Amino acid sequence: MSATALVGIDWGTSAARAYRLDAGGQVLERRDLPIGIRHVRDGRFDAALAKLIAGWDVRVPRIASGMIGSRQGWVEAPYVECPASLTALGDRLARAPHDELAIVPGVVTHDAAGIADVMRGEETQLLGSVGRNERVLAVLPGTHSKWARVEHGRVVDFTTFMTGELYGVLIAHSMLGRLAGHEPGRFMRDAFSRGVARGLAGGELLHDMFGARTLALTAGLRSEEVADWLSGLLIGREVGAARAWAQRAGIDASHVRVIGADALADRYELALSDAGIVAARGVADAAAHGLWRVALHAGIVTAAVEA
């Protein structure tokens, strides 16, 4: 087994992913377990950590980001105000009891109305996927999608869209979901693109969502197309709103980096293409690279070559 220099953990609400990194910050091994913070009973995070990294060298430094640092997590880590740099994150690490784990802070910004917006975990993925000399507009698809401006190793600003959560609620708990005869694993590309086009056109979302029902009733959509049309509508509306948000800040929104590696990220790439936006996929294991970089800036590890 190659020597381990750092254990990095992307520890979220539903699952935890651990990485064993060498002295150059390269991923030697990764491990996924469904032990997100909502599955940890009676605050036994120490036991969950032991299970997650069982068999790995326990003497090396360990660092985590994500919901493990939330109020419901092991230790609440502070938020760092935008613009948030690697140095700022490294300087404000929280520590679990007995120094078992260093925890990366979240990041906070405020919108035009002064209302706070926050992220936990995505800041690490962003700084692991964007080089120190780059200026990038990025999206991290998910239950709560994050769009962020990253410049020269700093998260400058970001905005959140509850697209994934809204879609899940509509499919599971609304009349629209009852109309959807979606087959798991089957993607209706044409219906999705039609939904994206409707979303990009602007308008009133609460009205437009009802189109999933009326199109099904008037034979404009087959039952098996409803879910993907609705997905396209919501993602298309998000893309349009995020593009406007970036343009108001004077940011070029013609190129977007998609940070993610699942079917949802694939959908965002398709929607971006339909919007005339050039999409590029971020690096694999962005969280691992980000955790390595934060650890370097915090002095937790040293390396001759930075990942």
C-alpha positions as YAML, in Angstrom:
chain: A
units: angstrom
residues:
- id: 1
  name: MET
  ca: [0.00, 0.00, 0.00]
- id: 2
  name: SER
  ca: [1.39, 3.44, -0.98]
- id: 3
  name: ALA
  ca: [2.09, 5.82, 1.86]
- id: 4
  name: THR
  ca: [-0.88, 7.94, 2.90]
- id: 5
  name: ALA
  ca: [-0.24, 11.64, 3.54]
- id: 6
  name: LEU
  ca: [-3.81, 12.81, 4.11]
- id: 7
  name: VAL
  ca: [-7.33, 11.44, 4.47]
- id: 8
  name: GLY
  ca: [-9.93, 13.78, 2.97]
- id: 9
  name: ILE
  ca: [-13.67, 13.32, 3.49]
- id: 10
  name: ASP
  ca: [-16.60, 14.82, 1.61]
- id: 11
  name: TRP
  ca: [-19.22, 14.26, 4.33]
- id: 12
  name: GLY
  ca: [-22.74, 15.23, 3.39]
- id: 13
  name: THR
  ca: [-26.28, 14.73, 4.58]
- id: 14
  name: SER
  ca: [-26.89, 11.30, 3.03]
- id: 15
  name: ALA
  ca: [-23.44, 9.84, 2.38]
- id: 16
  name: ALA
  ca: [-19.75, 10.23, 3.06]
- id: 17
  name: ARG
  ca: [-16.92, 9.75, 0.57]
- id: 18
  name: ALA
  ca: [-13.39, 9.31, 1.91]
- id: 19
  name: TYR
  ca: [-10.17, 9.70, -0.07]
- id: 20
  name: ARG
  ca: [-6.71, 8.39, 0.75]
- id: 21
  name: LEU
  ca: [-4.18, 10.83, -0.72]
- id: 22
  name: ASP
  ca: [-0.43, 10.49, -1.23]
- id: 23
  name: ALA
  ca: [2.27, 13.12, -0.65]
- id: 24
  name: GLY
  ca: [1.57, 14.65, -4.06]
- id: 25
  name: GLY
  ca: [-2.15, 15.00, -3.39]
- id: 26
  name: GLN
  ca: [-3.09, 12.17, -5.74]
- id: 27
  name: VAL
  ca: [-6.02, 9.90, -4.90]
- id: 28
  name: LEU
  ca: [-4.81, 6.43, -3.98]
- id: 29
  name: GLU
  ca: [-8.16, 5.04, -2.88]
- id: 30
  name: ARG
  ca: [-11.73, 6.23, -2.42]
- id: 31
  name: ARG
  ca: [-14.49, 4.80, -0.28]
- id: 32
  name: ASP
  ca: [-18.24, 5.59, -0.21]
- id: 33
  name: LEU
  ca: [-20.63, 4.73, 2.61]
- id: 34
  name: PRO
  ca: [-24.27, 5.77, 3.24]
- id: 35
  name: ILE
  ca: [-23.37, 7.33, 6.60]
- id: 36
  name: GLY
  ca: [-24.24, 10.97, 6.02]
- id: 37
  name: ILE
  ca: [-24.96, 13.06, 9.08]
- id: 38
  name: ARG
  ca: [-28.68, 12.22, 9.08]
- id: 39
  name: HIS
  ca: [-27.79, 8.54, 9.52]
- id: 40
  name: VAL
  ca: [-25.46, 9.07, 12.51]
- id: 41
  name: ARG
  ca: [-27.34, 8.32, 15.72]
- id: 42
  name: ASP
  ca: [-26.76, 9.93, 19.10]
- id: 43
  name: GLY
  ca: [-23.87, 12.04, 17.86]
- id: 44
  name: ARG
  ca: [-21.62, 9.00, 17.33]
- id: 45
  name: PHE
  ca: [-19.56, 10.65, 14.62]
- id: 46
  name: ASP
  ca: [-16.38, 9.13, 16.01]
- id: 47
  name: ALA
  ca: [-17.76, 5.65, 15.39]
- id: 48
  name: ALA
  ca: [-18.95, 6.63, 11.91]
- id: 49
  name: LEU
  ca: [-15.49, 7.99, 11.09]
- id: 50
  name: ALA
  ca: [-13.83, 4.80, 12.32]
- id: 51
  name: LYS
  ca: [-16.11, 2.75, 10.06]
- id: 52
  name: LEU
  ca: [-15.48, 5.01, 7.08]
- id: 53
  name: ILE
  ca: [-11.69, 4.81, 7.21]
- id: 54
  name: ALA
  ca: [-11.30, 1.32, 8.70]
- id: 55
  name: GLY
  ca: [-7.98, -0.22, 7.69]
- id: 56
  name: TRP
  ca: [-6.37, 3.09, 6.71]
- id: 57
  name: ASP
  ca: [-3.41, 4.65, 8.52]
- id: 58
  name: VAL
  ca: [-4.94, 6.39, 11.55]
- id: 59
  name: ARG
  ca: [-1.78, 8.43, 12.22]
- id: 60
  name: VAL
  ca: [-2.12, 10.74, 9.20]
- id: 61
  name: PRO
  ca: [-4.00, 14.07, 9.26]
- id: 62
  name: ARG
  ca: [-7.71, 13.98, 8.42]
- id: 63
  name: ILE
  ca: [-9.80, 16.80, 6.99]
- id: 64
  name: ALA
  ca: [-13.47, 16.96, 5.96]
- id: 65
  name: SER
  ca: [-15.90, 19.37, 4.35]
- id: 66
  name: GLY
  ca: [-19.66, 19.41, 3.89]
- id: 67
  name: MET
  ca: [-22.55, 19.05, 6.28]
- id: 68
  name: ILE
  ca: [-20.31, 17.46, 8.90]
- id: 69
  name: GLY
  ca: [-19.49, 21.08, 9.78]
- id: 70
  name: SER
  ca: [-23.13, 22.20, 10.00]
- id: 71
  name: ARG
  ca: [-25.15, 22.81, 13.15]
- id: 72
  name: GLN
  ca: [-26.46, 19.25, 12.83]
- id: 73
  name: GLY
  ca: [-22.97, 17.83, 12.23]
- id: 74
  name: TRP
  ca: [-20.08, 16.90, 14.49]
- id: 75
  name: VAL
  ca: [-18.82, 20.43, 15.16]
- id: 76
  name: GLU
  ca: [-20.28, 23.61, 13.71]
- id: 77
  name: ALA
  ca: [-17.64, 25.28, 11.55]
- id: 78
  name: PRO
  ca: [-17.92, 29.02, 10.94]
- id: 79
  name: TYR
  ca: [-18.85, 30.56, 7.61]
- id: 80
  name: VAL
  ca: [-16.24, 32.53, 5.70]
- id: 81
  name: GLU
  ca: [-17.49, 35.60, 3.85]
- id: 82
  name: CYS
  ca: [-17.03, 35.89, 0.11]
- id: 83
  name: PRO
  ca: [-14.56, 36.34, -1.43]
- id: 84
  name: ALA
  ca: [-13.35, 33.14, 0.25]
- id: 85
  name: SER
  ca: [-9.79, 32.00, -0.43]
- id: 86
  name: LEU
  ca: [-7.95, 28.80, 0.37]
- id: 87
  name: THR
  ca: [-6.02, 30.70, 3.02]
- id: 88
  name: ALA
  ca: [-9.20, 32.00, 4.66]
- id: 89
  name: LEU
  ca: [-10.71, 28.52, 4.74]
- id: 90
  name: GLY
  ca: [-7.50, 27.01, 6.10]
- id: 91
  name: ASP
  ca: [-7.22, 29.65, 8.82]
- id: 92
  name: ARG
  ca: [-10.72, 28.97, 10.17]
- id: 93
  name: LEU
  ca: [-10.82, 25.19, 10.36]
- id: 94
  name: ALA
  ca: [-12.94, 23.73, 13.14]
- id: 95
  name: ARG
  ca: [-11.70, 20.76, 15.14]
- id: 96
  name: ALA
  ca: [-13.61, 17.69, 16.23]
- id: 97
  name: PRO
  ca: [-13.13, 16.43, 19.82]
- id: 98
  name: HIS
  ca: [-9.66, 15.00, 20.50]
- id: 99
  name: ASP
  ca: [-8.54, 16.56, 17.19]
- id: 100
  name: GLU
  ca: [-9.89, 13.55, 15.30]
- id: 101
  name: LEU
  ca: [-10.86, 15.65, 12.30]
- id: 102
  name: ALA
  ca: [-10.28, 19.12, 10.90]
- id: 103
  name: ILE
  ca: [-13.45, 20.56, 9.35]
- id: 104
  name: VAL
  ca: [-13.50, 23.13, 6.56]
- id: 105
  name: PRO
  ca: [-15.76, 26.17, 7.09]
- id: 106
  name: GLY
  ca: [-18.70, 26.90, 4.85]
- id: 107
  name: VAL
  ca: [-18.98, 30.06, 2.77]
- id: 108
  name: VAL
  ca: [-21.59, 32.83, 2.97]
- id: 109
  name: THR
  ca: [-22.57, 35.62, 0.60]
- id: 110
  name: HIS
  ca: [-25.51, 38.02, 0.35]
- id: 111
  name: ASP
  ca: [-27.80, 38.71, -2.58]
- id: 112
  name: ALA
  ca: [-28.93, 42.11, -3.86]
- id: 113
  name: ALA
  ca: [-31.64, 42.22, -1.20]
- id: 114
  name: GLY
  ca: [-29.15, 41.49, 1.56]
- id: 115
  name: ILE
  ca: [-30.43, 37.94, 2.15]
- id: 116
  name: ALA
  ca: [-27.72, 35.44, 3.02]
- id: 117
  name: ASP
  ca: [-26.83, 32.49, 0.81]
- id: 118
  name: VAL
  ca: [-24.63, 29.66, 2.09]
- id: 119
  name: MET
  ca: [-22.75, 26.58, 0.95]
- id: 120
  name: ARG
  ca: [-20.99, 23.74, 2.72]
- id: 121
  name: GLY
  ca: [-18.82, 21.34, 0.76]
- id: 122
  name: GLU
  ca: [-19.25, 22.99, -2.63]
- id: 123
  name: GLU
  ca: [-16.52, 25.55, -1.79]
- id: 124
  name: THR
  ca: [-14.04, 22.69, -1.51]
- id: 125
  name: GLN
  ca: [-15.12, 21.20, -4.84]
- id: 126
  name: LEU
  ca: [-14.88, 24.60, -6.51]
- id: 127
  name: LEU
  ca: [-11.37, 25.29, -5.27]
- id: 128
  name: GLY
  ca: [-10.34, 21.77, -6.17]
- id: 129
  name: SER
  ca: [-11.67, 22.06, -9.72]
- id: 130
  name: VAL
  ca: [-10.59, 25.59, -10.64]
- id: 131
  name: GLY
  ca: [-6.91, 26.48, -11.00]
- id: 132
  name: ARG
  ca: [-5.34, 29.37, -9.13]
- id: 133
  name: ASN
  ca: [-4.89, 31.40, -12.32]
- id: 134
  name: GLU
  ca: [-8.36, 30.82, -13.74]
- id: 135
  name: ARG
  ca: [-11.57, 32.87, -13.77]
- id: 136
  name: VAL
  ca: [-14.52, 30.52, -14.06]
- id: 137
  name: LEU
  ca: [-18.31, 30.54, -13.88]
- id: 138
  name: ALA
  ca: [-19.23, 27.13, -12.48]
- id: 139
  name: VAL
  ca: [-22.34, 25.16, -11.65]
- id: 140
  name: LEU
  ca: [-22.59, 22.30, -9.17]
- id: 141
  name: PRO
  ca: [-25.88, 20.49, -9.95]
- id: 142
  name: GLY
  ca: [-27.71, 18.95, -7.03]
- id: 143
  name: THR
  ca: [-30.68, 19.16, -4.74]
- id: 144
  name: HIS
  ca: [-29.67, 22.78, -4.21]
- id: 145
  name: SER
  ca: [-27.68, 23.76, -7.31]
- id: 146
  name: LYS
  ca: [-24.89, 26.28, -6.79]
- id: 147
  name: TRP
  ca: [-23.66, 28.72, -9.42]
- id: 148
  name: ALA
  ca: [-20.38, 30.37, -8.47]
- id: 149
  name: ARG
  ca: [-17.81, 32.84, -9.67]
- id: 150
  name: VAL
  ca: [-14.30, 31.63, -8.92]
- id: 151
  name: GLU
  ca: [-11.32, 33.87, -9.59]
- id: 152
  name: HIS
  ca: [-7.65, 33.23, -8.82]
- id: 153
  name: GLY
  ca: [-8.26, 30.70, -6.07]
- id: 154
  name: ARG
  ca: [-11.18, 32.53, -4.43]
- id: 155
  name: VAL
  ca: [-14.92, 31.92, -4.39]
- id: 156
  name: VAL
  ca: [-15.99, 35.46, -5.21]
- id: 157
  name: ASP
  ca: [-19.76, 35.05, -5.17]
- id: 158
  name: PHE
  ca: [-22.45, 32.42, -5.67]
- id: 159
  name: THR
  ca: [-26.19, 31.86, -5.85]
- id: 160
  name: THR
  ca: [-28.37, 28.84, -5.03]
- id: 161
  name: PHE
  ca: [-31.33, 27.33, -6.88]
- id: 162
  name: MET
  ca: [-33.59, 24.71, -5.23]
- id: 163
  name: THR
  ca: [-34.22, 23.07, -8.59]
- id: 164
  name: GLY
  ca: [-33.54, 19.48, -7.60]
- id: 165
  name: GLU
  ca: [-35.59, 19.65, -4.44]
- id: 166
  name: LEU
  ca: [-38.53, 21.29, -6.22]
- id: 167
  name: TYR
  ca: [-38.45, 18.62, -8.92]
- id: 168
  name: GLY
  ca: [-38.46, 15.87, -6.30]
- id: 169
  name: VAL
  ca: [-41.42, 17.40, -4.47]
- id: 170
  name: LEU
  ca: [-43.42, 17.84, -7.68]
- id: 171
  name: ILE
  ca: [-42.81, 14.26, -8.84]
- id: 172
  name: ALA
  ca: [-43.48, 12.68, -5.45]
- id: 173
  name: HIS
  ca: [-46.27, 14.83, -4.05]
- id: 174
  name: SER
  ca: [-48.15, 16.69, -6.78]
- id: 175
  name: MET
  ca: [-50.70, 16.00, -9.49]
- id: 176
  name: LEU
  ca: [-47.90, 16.43, -12.02]
- id: 177
  name: GLY
  ca: [-46.13, 13.42, -10.61]
- id: 178
  name: ARG
  ca: [-49.27, 11.32, -10.92]
- id: 179
  name: LEU
  ca: [-49.25, 11.99, -14.65]
- id: 180
  name: ALA
  ca: [-45.62, 10.98, -15.05]
- id: 181
  name: GLY
  ca: [-45.18, 7.38, -16.14]
- id: 182
  name: HIS
  ca: [-41.40, 7.67, -15.98]
- id: 183
  name: GLU
  ca: [-39.29, 4.53, -16.35]
- id: 184
  name: PRO
  ca: [-36.17, 4.64, -14.14]
- id: 185
  name: GLY
  ca: [-33.02, 4.85, -16.25]
- id: 186
  name: ARG
  ca: [-34.83, 5.89, -19.41]
- id: 187
  name: PHE
  ca: [-34.15, 9.43, -20.59]
- id: 188
  name: MET
  ca: [-36.54, 11.12, -23.01]
- id: 189
  name: ARG
  ca: [-34.12, 13.56, -24.65]
- id: 190
  name: ASP
  ca: [-36.63, 15.27, -26.93]
- id: 191
  name: ALA
  ca: [-39.08, 15.93, -24.09]
- id: 192
  name: PHE
  ca: [-36.26, 17.24, -21.92]
- id: 193
  name: SER
  ca: [-35.12, 19.66, -24.66]
- id: 194
  name: ARG
  ca: [-38.68, 20.88, -25.16]
- id: 195
  name: GLY
  ca: [-38.87, 21.58, -21.44]
- id: 196
  name: VAL
  ca: [-35.51, 23.37, -21.52]
- id: 197
  name: ALA
  ca: [-36.73, 25.58, -24.37]
- id: 198
  name: ARG
  ca: [-39.85, 26.47, -22.37]
- id: 199
  name: GLY
  ca: [-37.71, 27.24, -19.33]
- id: 200
  name: LEU
  ca: [-35.25, 29.40, -21.26]
- id: 201
  name: ALA
  ca: [-38.11, 31.41, -22.76]
- id: 202
  name: GLY
  ca: [-38.81, 33.02, -19.39]
- id: 203
  name: GLY
  ca: [-42.25, 33.70, -17.99]
- id: 204
  name: GLU
  ca: [-44.02, 32.73, -14.80]
- id: 205
  name: LEU
  ca: [-42.71, 29.45, -13.42]
- id: 206
  name: LEU
  ca: [-45.83, 28.66, -11.38]
- id: 207
  name: HIS
  ca: [-47.88, 28.95, -14.55]
- id: 208
  name: ASP
  ca: [-45.41, 27.13, -16.77]
- id: 209
  name: MET
  ca: [-45.22, 24.11, -14.47]
- id: 210
  name: PHE
  ca: [-48.92, 23.54, -15.04]
- id: 211
  name: GLY
  ca: [-48.03, 22.91, -18.67]
- id: 212
  name: ALA
  ca: [-46.83, 19.45, -17.66]
- id: 213
  name: ARG
  ca: [-50.46, 18.66, -16.84]
- id: 214
  name: THR
  ca: [-52.14, 20.36, -19.79]
- id: 215
  name: LEU
  ca: [-49.69, 18.99, -22.36]
- id: 216
  name: ALA
  ca: [-50.37, 15.50, -21.03]
- id: 217
  name: LEU
  ca: [-54.12, 16.07, -21.14]
- id: 218
  name: THR
  ca: [-54.03, 17.40, -24.73]
- id: 219
  name: ALA
  ca: [-51.64, 14.78, -26.12]
- id: 220
  name: GLY
  ca: [-48.74, 17.22, -26.27]
- id: 221
  name: LEU
  ca: [-46.75, 14.90, -24.02]
- id: 222
  name: ARG
  ca: [-46.91, 11.16, -23.51]
- id: 223
  name: SER
  ca: [-47.06, 10.00, -19.92]
- id: 224
  name: GLU
  ca: [-43.48, 8.74, -20.04]
- id: 225
  name: GLU
  ca: [-42.29, 12.17, -21.22]
- id: 226
  name: VAL
  ca: [-43.80, 14.28, -18.44]
- id: 227
  name: ALA
  ca: [-40.99, 13.86, -15.90]
- id: 228
  name: ASP
  ca: [-38.22, 14.75, -18.34]
- id: 229
  name: TRP
  ca: [-40.17, 17.71, -19.75]
- id: 230
  name: LEU
  ca: [-40.62, 19.02, -16.21]
- id: 231
  name: SER
  ca: [-36.94, 18.45, -15.44]
- id: 232
  name: GLY
  ca: [-36.01, 20.38, -18.57]
- id: 233
  name: LEU
  ca: [-38.36, 23.23, -17.67]
- id: 234
  name: LEU
  ca: [-36.88, 23.66, -14.20]
- id: 235
  name: ILE
  ca: [-33.24, 23.33, -15.29]
- id: 236
  name: GLY
  ca: [-33.84, 25.63, -18.27]
- id: 237
  name: ARG
  ca: [-35.35, 28.29, -16.02]
- id: 238
  name: GLU
  ca: [-32.39, 27.91, -13.65]
- id: 239
  name: VAL
  ca: [-29.87, 28.27, -16.48]
- id: 240
  name: GLY
  ca: [-31.60, 31.41, -17.71]
- id: 241
  name: ALA
  ca: [-31.73, 32.96, -14.25]
- id: 242
  name: ALA
  ca: [-28.11, 32.08, -13.49]
- id: 243
  name: ARG
  ca: [-26.94, 33.52, -16.79]
- id: 244
  name: ALA
  ca: [-28.73, 36.78, -15.97]
- id: 245
  name: TRP
  ca: [-27.20, 36.77, -12.47]
- id: 246
  name: ALA
  ca: [-23.70, 36.40, -13.95]
- id: 247
  name: GLN
  ca: [-24.26, 39.05, -16.59]
- id: 248
  name: ARG
  ca: [-25.45, 41.57, -13.99]
- id: 249
  name: ALA
  ca: [-22.06, 41.11, -12.32]
- id: 250
  name: GLY
  ca: [-20.28, 41.68, -15.63]
- id: 251
  name: ILE
  ca: [-19.26, 38.03, -15.95]
- id: 252
  name: ASP
  ca: [-18.97, 36.24, -19.29]
- id: 253
  name: ALA
  ca: [-21.68, 33.58, -19.16]
- id: 254
  name: SER
  ca: [-20.87, 31.99, -22.52]
- id: 255
  name: HIS
  ca: [-18.73, 29.28, -20.88]
- id: 256
  name: VAL
  ca: [-19.65, 27.31, -17.76]
- id: 257
  name: ARG
  ca: [-17.78, 24.58, -15.91]
- id: 258
  name: VAL
  ca: [-20.01, 21.74, -14.71]
- id: 259
  name: ILE
  ca: [-18.66, 20.17, -11.53]
- id: 260
  name: GLY
  ca: [-20.17, 16.75, -11.06]
- id: 261
  name: ALA
  ca: [-20.02, 13.28, -12.51]
- id: 262
  name: ASP
  ca: [-23.52, 11.87, -12.60]
- id: 263
  name: ALA
  ca: [-26.62, 11.81, -14.80]
- id: 264
  name: LEU
  ca: [-27.77, 15.14, -13.38]
- id: 265
  name: ALA
  ca: [-24.54, 16.82, -14.48]
- id: 266
  name: ASP
  ca: [-25.11, 15.31, -17.94]
- id: 267
  name: ARG
  ca: [-28.54, 16.96, -18.06]
- id: 268
  name: TYR
  ca: [-27.04, 20.32, -17.18]
- id: 269
  name: GLU
  ca: [-24.51, 19.98, -19.99]
- id: 270
  name: LEU
  ca: [-27.37, 19.30, -22.43]
- id: 271
  name: ALA
  ca: [-29.38, 22.26, -21.13]
- id: 272
  name: LEU
  ca: [-26.37, 24.56, -21.35]
- id: 273
  name: SER
  ca: [-25.76, 23.45, -24.92]
- id: 274
  name: ASP
  ca: [-29.42, 24.11, -25.77]
- id: 275
  name: ALA
  ca: [-28.93, 27.61, -24.31]
- id: 276
  name: GLY
  ca: [-25.91, 28.22, -26.55]
- id: 277
  name: ILE
  ca: [-23.49, 28.01, -23.64]
- id: 278
  name: VAL
  ca: [-20.24, 26.07, -23.93]
- id: 279
  name: ALA
  ca: [-20.02, 23.56, -21.08]
- id: 280
  name: ALA
  ca: [-16.84, 21.93, -19.80]
- id: 281
  name: ARG
  ca: [-16.74, 19.17, -17.21]
- id: 282
  name: GLY
  ca: [-14.70, 19.77, -14.08]
- id: 283
  name: VAL
  ca: [-11.99, 17.41, -12.87]
- id: 284
  name: ALA
  ca: [-12.87, 14.13, -11.26]
- id: 285
  name: ASP
  ca: [-12.63, 13.95, -7.46]
- id: 286
  name: ALA
  ca: [-12.85, 17.75, -7.16]
- id: 287
  name: ALA
  ca: [-13.57, 17.48, -3.42]
- id: 288
  name: ALA
  ca: [-10.39, 15.48, -2.85]
- id: 289
  name: HIS
  ca: [-8.27, 18.02, -4.70]
- id: 290
  name: GLY
  ca: [-9.90, 20.87, -2.80]
- id: 291
  name: LEU
  ca: [-9.36, 19.21, 0.56]
- id: 292
  name: TRP
  ca: [-5.70, 18.69, -0.31]
- id: 293
  name: ARG
  ca: [-5.28, 22.36, -1.21]
- id: 294
  name: VAL
  ca: [-6.99, 23.57, 1.96]
- id: 295
  name: ALA
  ca: [-4.81, 21.22, 4.01]
- id: 296
  name: LEU
  ca: [-1.69, 22.64, 2.35]
- id: 297
  name: HIS
  ca: [-2.71, 26.22, 3.11]
- id: 298
  name: ALA
  ca: [-3.55, 25.27, 6.70]
- id: 299
  name: GLY
  ca: [-0.15, 23.66, 7.17]
- id: 300
  name: ILE
  ca: [-1.70, 20.27, 7.89]
- id: 301
  name: VAL
  ca: [0.39, 18.67, 5.15]
- id: 302
  name: THR
  ca: [3.43, 19.68, 3.13]
- id: 303
  name: ALA
  ca: [4.29, 18.55, -0.37]
- id: 304
  name: ALA
  ca: [7.00, 19.13, -2.92]
- id: 305
  name: VAL
  ca: [4.36, 19.26, -5.67]
- id: 306
  name: GLU
  ca: [0.85, 20.65, -5.20]
- id: 307
  name: ALA
  ca: [-2.00, 18.68, -6.79]
...
